[in-house]
Amino acid sequence: MTRQLRDRLSAVGMGSAALFCVALAASIAVALVLRSRPMLAESSVTRLLTSSSWRPLAGEFGFFPFIVGTLCVSGLAMALGIPVCLLSSLYLTEYAHSHLRSVARPVLDLLAAIPPVVFGLWGVLALVPLVQKLGARFGSATTGYSVLAGGIVLAIMVFPIIIAVMQEVLLKVPLEAREASLALGATRWQTTKHVVVRAAYPGIIAAIVLGFSRALGETMAVLMVVGNVPTVPRSVFDPAYPLPALIANNYGEMMSIPRYDSALMFAALILMALVLIFNIGAIVALRGIERKLA
């Protein structure tokens, strides 16, 4: 077999795999749309997305509280997680001793391998009582099952993924770039901030996108600590009801209530659309950053 033939076969194989992934995502979206048609035929998309009334027995399916709950929990998780992940990655790649890096890697791998239900159980036993006491100190009556508890648990769950990706990206920055900056009189922090981070910016954004996509779809751990109350949260001490928790909690009961199946499929379609919108927005922002840095 000639080299050119092997190259062509490899290109065809990789192209087929990429096409399969695109076709799989498209088929999932089409299936969700088809299963959501009974719901969409009776109510407009605007009404479903903006209504806060969730009474399945009365045939009222308003998804606004679930959308807000998903965005609040995921947004809080990323707000708590991004600074910690970025600073941890910079320390491990630029400042930490090699022995510490060798210890930190298996610890991060261990965190990534822990089942979500274990994080959820830890949240129920340790974090929920702490949030309850914290809410009482701030004058907010809360059971502890809240947006704050869900956000903290979710932030801890995405730590190892984001840190691992950021580390790999930062390590790809050439050593010569660091040495050139230091030779010109820059301090170590100035080199890290203006050279390393600047060069690794696209990869850092990609790591954040990956972590946020994971946060949007996380189910079990968040379900156990967030409260699962279909109301719009007005503070971090209020309970919420994210879309993944809605689907996981109610899918087994859908056959007993008319249109419940269609409603849950529409909830899955909304979740998929949120992830798609976030990824497209991240790509647009990343291209704008690259143009500014060029």
N, C-alpha and C positions, 0 to 999 in steps of 0.2 A: 504494500500500500504506500503510495507516494505521500510526501509531506503535504502537498496541496490538497489531496483528497482527504487526508486526516483533518486538515484545517477546515475544509468545507463541511465535513461531517460534524465536527465540533461546533461550528457556527450554527448548523441546522439544529443540532441537539439543544444548544443553549437558547436559540430563538424559539424553539418549540416549547421549552420549559417556561420561558417568559410569557409566551402567548397563552399557555395553559393557566398560568396564574391570573392573567387578565380576564380570561374567559370564565374562570371559576368565580372571581369577584362579581363579574357581570351576571352570571347565572344566579348567584345568591340574591343580588339586587332584584332581578326580574322575578324570582320566586316570591320574594317578600312583597313586591308590588302586586302580584297576582293574588296572593293570599290576603292582602289588605283591601282588595276591591269592594267586598261587601260593606266595609266600614266607610270607605271613600264614596260609595254610591249614595249613602244616606246622610252624610255630613261633609261639609266642605273642609279642605285641609286647614284653612285659616281658623275655622271654628275649633277644630280638634287641637290645634297647636296653641290657641290662646285661651281656651276654656279651662277653668280650674275645678269644674264639677266632675268628680269621679264617683259615679253611682252606677255600677254595672247592672244591678238588679232593675234599675229604672231606665237602662239603656243610654246612660250619659257617660261619655268617655272623654274627659278633658285631660290633655297630656301636659299642660303648662307646668303644674307642680313637679312633675317628674323630670321635665327638661331642666328646670331651674335647679332642682336637687342634684341632677347629674353634673351640671356645670359648676355649682357651688362646691361640691365635694371634690371634684377633679381639679378645679381651679385652686382651691385651698391647698390641696396636696402638692400641686406643682409650685405654688408660691412658697411653701415650706421646704420643698425638696430641691428646687433648682439651686438656690445659694449654697446649700450644704453639699450637694453633689459637685458643683463647680469648684468650690474651695477645697473639698476633699481630693478631687482629681488633680488639681494644681499642686497640692501639697505632696501627694504620693508620687507625682511625676517629676517635680522640680526641686523639692526640698527634703523629702524623706530618705532615710538611709535604705540601702538595698535590702537589709534584713527586715525592716518594717514593711517594705513592699511585698516581700515574700510571705510575710504573715498575713497582710491585708488581703491578698488575692484569694486564698482559700476561705477566708471569713466571708468575703463578698459572694463567693460561689455558694457557700452554705446558706447565706441569706436568700439568694435567688432560688435555691432548691427547696426552701421550706414551703409546705403546702399553704395556700391561702387560709384554710380553715384554722390553722394553728395561729396565724396572725389575728384572725377574728376572735379566737378564744382568748388570746392574750389581751386583746382590746377589751373584751367583756369583763375579764377578771381584774385587770390593772388600770386600763385607761378610762373606762366609763366612770368608775368611782372618783377618779382624779378630776375628770371634767365636771362631774356633779359638784364637787367641792369648789372647784374654780368658778363655776357659774354662781354658786351661792355667795362667794366672795365679791363678785361683780354685780350682785343684786339681781341675778337672773335665775328664776326657778326652773331647773332642768333635771331630768332623770339621768343625764350623762350620755344617753343615746342621742347623738347630735351630729351636726355637720362637722364640728371640730374633731370629734372622735373618729369619724369616718375619714376626714382629711389627714389626720396624723397617721392612722393605720395605713392608708393608701400611700402616703409619702414614704413611709418606711419600706413598703413593698417595692416601690420603684427605685429606691436608692441603688441597689446593686446593678440594675440594668443600665441606668444612666451613667453611674460612675465607671463601670467597665468600658462602656463605649467611649466616654470622654477620655479615659486613660489611653486607650488605643489611638485615638485621634491626636492627643497631645504628644504621644511618643513618636508619631510620624513626622513631627516638625524636625527638620534637620538640625543636628548638633552644631553645625557651622553657623547657623543663624544666631543661636544663643551666644556662641563664642565671639562672633563679630560684634554683637551688641555690647557684650561685656568689655571687649577691647576698646570700644569707643567711649567708655567711661560710665555706661549705664549701670545702675544697681541691679541686683538680682530680681527685685520686684518689678522694676521698670522693664527689664528684659521679658519677664513673664507676662506682664500686662500688655506691652506694646508690640512684642514680637511673637511670643508663643501663642497667646490667645488670639491675636489678630490673624495669624496664619491658620489656626485651627478653627476659626469661627464657623465655617460651613459644617464641619463635623460636630461641633458643639450643638448647633441648632438641630442637626439630625438626631442627636442623642436625646434632646429635649422632646422632639416630636415623637420619637419612639416611646419614651416614658409616658407622655401625655396620652398617646393612643392606648397604651396598656391601662392607664388610670381610668379612661372613659369606659372601658369594657370590663373592669374588675367587678366581680359579683359577690362571692361568698363572704370574704372578710368584711367588706363594706356593709353587706346585708345584715351582719350580726351586730354592728355597733351604731348604725346610722339612725335607727328608730323606726323607719318604714311607715311614716305617717304622710298621707297624700295631701300635704299643705305646702304652701310656698314658705320656705324658711326666711325669717327676717333678721336673724343673727346667727352667729356660729354656734350658739347654744341651743338652737331650735332643731328638732328632728327633721329629716328629709326622707325622700323616697326616690333614689336614682332609678333610671330606666332598667339597668341590668337586674336590680333587685326586684322590680315589678315583674319582669318576665320569669325570673327564677321562682318567686313566691307563688305565682298564680297560674302557671302553665298547666299544672295538673288538674285545675278546677275549671278549665275553660269550656269543657263539653257541657257543663250543667247550665251555662248562661249563654243565651243567644248573642252572637257577634263577639264573644270574648276572644275566640280564636283570631278573628280578624283584627281586633284591637291590639292583641299582643304582638301579632305580626307587624302591625303598623308601628308599635313601639320599637321593635327591632329595626325597622326601616329608618326610623328617626335616629336611632343610635348610630347606625351605619352612615347616615347622612352627616351627622355631627363629626364623626371621625374623618370623613372625606373632606368636609369643609375646612376642618382644622389643618389637615395635611396640605390642601391646596393653598390655604393662607400662609402656611409655613414656607412652602416652596416659593411663593411670590415674595415674601419678606426676605428669604434667603438670597434670591436673585438681586433684590434691591441692595442688600448688604454687600454682595459681591461686586456690584457695579461701583459702589462707593469706595470699596477698598482697592479696586483696580487702579 
